[in-house]
Amino acid sequence: METIILSSKRYKSGYVSREGYNLISIFAVLVPMLLLQACYSNTAVEGIPVPELFKAEDPRVVEQDAVVKTNNLSNLMGVSANKTFKEIEGVPEYRIGPLDVLQINSHIGEEITSTEVTVDNRGKISYSFIDDLEAAGLTPSELDSLLTKRLSEYIIRPRIDILVKEFKSKSATVLGEVSSLRTTTYGGKGASGRINLKGKTAVMDLIALSGGFTVDADIKNVRFLRDGKAYRINIYDILEKGDETQNIIVDDGDVLEIPDLPVFGERVYVLGEVVYQGIYPLKDARDLLGALSLAGNVTPLAIEENTLIVRAGESRDTPLVMMSDIKSLLRKADTSQNVELKDGDLVYVPRMKIGDINDWIANTWPLLQLLEYPADLHYKYNRSYKISIDTQ
């Protein structure tokens, strides 16, 4: 038991906290208690069958990310202009700003003369016969047209091209679990997290410019900050589900924060009549079939058609209990029984048919809460009730 649990835990620098060992010990005590809950009835219970539940679209099954999308993420998508870029004839162009370095190429016949010009703090440039020309906010093509018009007062048919050589006026900040902040050379310093923007840039582009996220990144709970408002972005959905509605366009001054995973990581619990009971990483147990595979499948004593999936609701006191017929899943390829699991889900394969589902929940839910909220467990049992578990 302890080996299984330890193999699924995410370590940091090889250190396991005392609280981590306490949780493992408590889990070892709770498993037998959970197994006793469903061993005394021979009456089948009609729970909430998985196919019917998802057809009915029970509101408790809706992903939390659906709630996040109501936070006006759509207003940040599909923009054709912001402080960083502007689309001209369908092509996004960078908006010039203070401290940007421009390269102005002047054509006289086949001869080209290049001059570097820095936009001053007021957003103005001086070139040739022209002084204090307003450049801030214009794109290179717009500034090209304006400067050509002004030079025409002194030169016959001037031909110039304007390129942005150094982008310094617009930037976004990336914090947290990105490679540029976590990887340093020997004796060197990590990056600042400040990324200079060079035009139309989406969130995924910004992460790529930061070297990508690390293996410890919680990519389902990325925070995006703009103008004092916070949004949550699920990068996993962008990568795995192609959900481009969350790949929003970045603007000057935005902040992207990629947090690290919790100490115990995203996990699911598999208990009851399976070969190997334990806590397994969610990334390896995305659905019911994956969880059962990690647990070594069910035992001969399992009542497969009465398998339960327990999921915490918005309130800790109102769990959602789903019932899956894994006999149909395993033997008849009934994929409607294959529930997609979420962080904290508990899969329970009973030994005997559960008689009263409400009694079962009432008896087991306090124990499930201890598993789901280990911080509460540590506080209550080591402080309030003066009960401690010595793992030394």
C-alpha positions in Angstrom: 0.0 0.0 0.0 2.6 2.5 1.0 4.8 1.7 -2.0 1.8 2.4 -4.3 1.0 5.7 -2.7 4.6 6.9 -2.7 5.1 6.0 -6.3 2.3 8.4 -7.3 3.3 11.3 -5.2 5.2 14.2 -6.8 8.4 15.0 -4.9 10.3 18.3 -4.7 14.1 18.0 -4.4 13.7 14.6 -2.8 12.0 16.0 0.3 8.8 14.6 1.7 7.1 16.6 4.4 6.0 15.2 7.7 2.4 16.1 6.6 2.9 13.9 3.5 3.8 10.9 5.6 0.9 11.6 8.0 -1.5 11.6 5.0 0.0 8.3 3.9 -0.5 6.8 7.3 -4.1 8.1 7.6 -4.9 6.7 4.1 -3.7 3.3 5.2 -6.1 3.4 8.2 -9.0 4.7 6.1 -9.0 2.1 3.4 -10.2 -0.8 5.6 -12.8 1.5 7.1 -14.1 2.4 3.6 -14.2 -1.2 2.6 -16.5 -2.1 5.5 -19.2 0.3 4.4 -20.6 -1.8 1.5 -20.1 -5.4 2.7 -23.4 -5.9 4.6 -26.2 -5.6 2.1 -27.4 -7.8 -0.7 -29.9 -5.3 -2.2 -28.9 -3.5 -5.3 -29.2 0.3 -5.3 -30.4 2.3 -8.3 -27.9 5.2 -8.2 -27.4 7.7 -11.0 -26.4 5.6 -14.0 -23.6 7.3 -15.9 -25.3 7.4 -19.4 -28.5 8.9 -18.0 -26.5 11.4 -15.9 -24.6 12.8 -18.8 -27.7 12.9 -21.1 -29.5 14.9 -18.4 -26.4 17.2 -18.2 -26.5 17.4 -14.4 -25.2 20.8 -13.5 -22.8 19.3 -10.9 -20.9 17.6 -13.8 -20.2 20.8 -15.7 -16.5 21.5 -15.6 -15.3 24.4 -13.5 -13.6 25.8 -16.5 -17.0 26.5 -18.1 -17.6 28.9 -15.2 -14.3 30.6 -15.9 -15.2 31.2 -19.6 -18.0 33.5 -18.5 -15.4 35.9 -17.2 -15.4 37.8 -20.5 -12.6 35.9 -22.1 -14.4 36.2 -25.4 -13.9 40.0 -25.2 -10.1 39.4 -25.4 -10.4 37.2 -28.5 -10.5 38.2 -32.2 -9.3 41.7 -31.7 -7.9 43.5 -34.8 -6.1 46.1 -32.8 -4.8 47.0 -29.4 -1.9 48.9 -27.9 0.7 46.6 -29.4 -0.5 46.0 -33.0 -3.0 47.1 -35.7 -4.3 45.2 -38.7 -3.8 47.0 -42.0 -5.5 45.3 -45.0 -5.8 42.2 -42.9 -2.1 42.1 -41.9 -1.1 42.8 -38.3 1.6 45.4 -37.9 3.4 46.5 -34.7 2.6 49.9 -33.2 5.8 51.9 -32.8 6.5 53.4 -29.3 9.1 55.2 -27.2 12.6 53.7 -27.1 12.0 51.5 -30.2 14.9 51.5 -32.6 13.9 52.0 -36.3 15.9 51.4 -39.4 15.1 53.9 -42.2 16.3 52.8 -45.7 16.5 55.6 -48.3 16.6 54.5 -52.0 18.4 56.6 -54.6 18.5 54.6 -57.7 20.1 51.3 -56.7 22.0 52.8 -53.8 20.5 52.3 -50.4 21.4 54.4 -47.3 20.4 53.0 -43.9 20.0 55.1 -40.8 19.1 54.0 -37.3 16.7 56.3 -35.5 15.6 55.9 -31.8 12.1 57.0 -30.9 12.5 59.4 -28.0 10.5 59.4 -24.7 7.9 61.7 -26.2 7.3 59.2 -29.1 8.9 61.4 -31.7 11.7 61.0 -34.3 13.9 63.3 -36.3 15.2 62.3 -39.7 16.8 64.2 -42.5 15.0 67.5 -42.9 12.2 66.5 -40.5 12.3 67.2 -36.8 10.0 65.9 -34.0 7.7 63.8 -36.2 5.1 62.0 -34.2 5.8 58.2 -34.5 4.2 56.7 -31.4 1.1 54.7 -32.1 1.8 54.4 -35.9 2.7 51.2 -37.7 5.8 51.0 -39.9 3.7 51.4 -43.0 1.8 54.3 -41.6 5.0 56.1 -40.6 6.5 55.3 -44.0 3.6 57.1 -45.7 3.7 60.1 -43.3 7.5 60.5 -43.6 7.4 60.1 -47.4 4.8 62.8 -47.5 6.8 65.2 -45.3 10.1 64.5 -47.2 8.3 65.3 -50.5 8.4 68.9 -49.5 12.2 68.8 -49.8 13.0 65.8 -52.1 11.5 64.8 -55.4 9.8 61.4 -55.1 11.5 60.1 -52.0 11.7 56.3 -51.6 12.0 55.0 -48.1 11.4 51.8 -46.1 11.0 51.6 -42.4 11.8 48.6 -40.3 11.6 48.1 -36.6 15.1 46.9 -35.6 14.7 46.8 -31.8 11.3 46.3 -30.0 11.5 48.0 -26.6 8.2 49.9 -26.0 5.7 47.0 -25.5 6.1 44.0 -23.2 4.2 41.4 -21.2 5.4 39.6 -18.1 5.4 35.8 -17.5 5.8 34.5 -14.0 5.9 31.0 -12.4 6.7 27.7 -14.0 8.3 28.6 -17.3 11.7 27.4 -18.5 13.3 30.8 -18.9 12.7 31.4 -15.1 13.7 28.0 -13.9 16.7 27.1 -16.1 19.9 29.0 -15.5 23.5 28.5 -16.6 26.2 27.9 -14.1 27.0 31.1 -12.3 24.3 33.0 -14.3 21.0 34.6 -13.5 17.5 33.6 -14.6 15.5 35.7 -17.0 13.4 38.5 -15.7 10.1 37.2 -17.1 9.6 40.3 -19.2 8.9 39.5 -22.8 9.2 42.2 -25.5 6.2 42.1 -27.8 6.8 42.4 -31.5 3.3 42.4 -32.9 0.1 40.3 -32.6 0.9 37.7 -29.9 -1.4 35.1 -28.4 -1.0 33.4 -25.0 0.6 30.3 -26.4 3.1 32.4 -28.4 4.0 34.2 -25.1 4.6 30.9 -23.4 6.8 29.7 -26.3 8.8 32.9 -26.1 9.4 32.1 -22.4 10.8 28.7 -23.3 7.6 26.7 -22.5 6.1 25.6 -19.2 7.9 23.2 -16.9 6.8 19.7 -15.8 5.7 21.2 -12.5 3.3 23.7 -14.1 -0.4 23.6 -13.3 -1.5 24.4 -16.8 -5.2 24.1 -16.0 -5.2 27.0 -13.7 -3.1 29.7 -15.4 -3.9 33.3 -14.3 -4.1 36.1 -16.8 -4.0 39.7 -15.5 -5.0 42.8 -17.4 -6.0 46.3 -16.1 -6.6 45.0 -12.6 -8.9 42.1 -13.7 -7.9 38.5 -13.4 -8.9 35.6 -15.7 -8.2 31.9 -15.6 -7.0 30.1 -18.6 -6.9 26.3 -19.1 -3.8 25.7 -21.3 -4.5 22.0 -21.2 -7.7 22.6 -23.1 -5.9 24.6 -25.7 -3.3 21.9 -26.3 -5.4 18.8 -25.9 -8.8 19.9 -27.1 -7.9 22.6 -29.5 -9.9 25.2 -27.6 -8.7 28.4 -29.2 -11.3 30.5 -27.4 -8.8 30.6 -24.5 -5.8 31.4 -26.6 -6.4 35.1 -26.1 -4.4 38.0 -27.6 -1.8 39.6 -25.4 -1.4 43.3 -25.0 1.2 45.7 -23.5 1.3 45.4 -19.7 -0.4 42.0 -19.4 0.8 39.4 -16.9 0.6 35.7 -17.3 1.2 33.6 -14.1 1.7 29.8 -14.4 1.5 28.3 -10.9 3.1 25.0 -9.8 1.1 21.9 -9.1 -0.1 21.3 -5.5 2.3 19.2 -3.3 0.2 16.1 -4.0 -0.5 17.0 -7.6 -3.7 16.1 -9.3 -4.8 12.7 -8.2 -7.6 10.2 -8.1 -8.4 7.5 -5.5 -9.1 3.9 -6.4 -10.5 1.8 -3.6 -12.4 -1.4 -3.0 -12.2 -4.6 -5.0 -9.2 -3.8 -7.2 -5.8 -5.5 -7.2 -3.9 -2.4 -6.1 -5.7 0.2 -4.1 -4.0 3.6 -3.9 -3.7 7.2 -5.0 -2.9 7.7 -8.7 -1.8 10.7 -10.8 -4.7 12.1 -12.8 -2.5 12.5 -15.8 -2.2 8.7 -15.9 -5.9 8.1 -15.0 -7.9 10.4 -17.2 -10.9 8.2 -17.2 -12.4 5.2 -15.4 -10.8 2.7 -17.6 -7.4 4.2 -17.1 -7.8 4.3 -13.3 -8.8 0.6 -13.3 -5.9 -0.3 -15.5 -3.4 1.4 -13.0 -5.1 -0.4 -10.2 -4.6 -3.8 -11.8 -8.3 -4.3 -12.7 -11.0 -5.6 -10.4 -10.9 -8.7 -8.2 -13.2 -11.8 -8.6 -15.3 -10.5 -5.7 -16.1 -7.2 -7.3 -19.7 -6.2 -8.0 -18.7 -4.5 -11.3 -22.1 -3.1 -12.2 -22.3 -1.2 -9.0 -19.0 0.7 -9.3 -19.2 4.2 -7.8 -17.5 7.5 -8.8 -17.7 10.1 -6.0 -17.0 13.7 -6.9 -17.0 16.7 -4.6 -19.6 19.3 -5.5 -19.5 23.1 -4.9 -20.2 22.3 -1.2 -18.2 19.7 0.6 -21.4 18.3 2.0 -23.1 17.6 -1.4 -21.0 15.1 -3.3 -22.1 13.8 -6.7 -22.2 10.0 -6.7 -22.2 8.3 -10.2 -22.7 4.6 -10.8 -21.0 2.9 -13.7 -21.5 -0.6 -15.0 -17.8 -1.5 -15.6 -18.9 -5.1 -16.6 -20.5 -3.6 -19.7 -17.5 -1.4 -20.1 -15.0 -4.2 -20.0 -16.9 -7.0 -21.6 -19.3 -5.2 -24.0 -17.2 -2.1 -24.9 -19.9 0.2 -23.6 -17.9 3.4 -23.7 -20.8 5.4 -22.2 -19.8 3.9 -18.9 -16.2 5.2 -19.2 -16.4 8.4 -17.0 -13.8 11.1 -17.6 -12.3 11.6 -14.1 -11.4 14.9 -12.4 -8.9 15.8 -9.7 -10.0 14.4 -6.3 -12.5 11.8 -7.7 -12.8 8.6 -5.8 -13.5 5.3 -7.7 -15.0 2.7 -5.4 -15.6 -0.9 -6.5 -17.8 -2.7 -3.9 -17.5 -6.3 -2.7 -21.3 -6.6 -2.3 -24.2 -4.5 -3.7 -24.8 -1.3 -1.8 -28.2 -1.2 -0.2 -28.8 2.4 0.7 -26.7 4.9 -1.2 -27.6 7.7 1.2 -26.4 5.7 4.2 -23.2 4.8 2.4 -22.5 8.5 1.6 -23.3 9.5 5.2 -20.9 6.9 6.6 -18.1 7.5 4.1 -18.2 11.1 3.2 -16.4 12.3 6.4 -13.6 9.9 5.6 -13.5 11.1 2.0 -13.2 14.7 3.2 -10.1 13.7 5.1 -8.6 12.4 1.9 -9.7 15.4 -0.2 -8.7 18.1 2.3 -5.4 16.9 4.0 -4.7 20.3 5.3 -7.9 20.2 7.4 -7.0 16.7 8.5 -3.5 17.8 9.7 -5.0 20.8 11.5 -7.8 19.0 13.3 -5.8 15.9 14.3 -2.6 17.5 15.3 -4.0 20.7 16.9 -7.7 20.5 17.8 -8.0 16.9 18.9 -4.4 16.5 20.1 -4.1 13.2 18.2 -0.9 12.8 16.3 0.5 10.0 14.2 4.2 9.5 14.7 5.8 8.3 11.5 9.4 8.4 12.6 
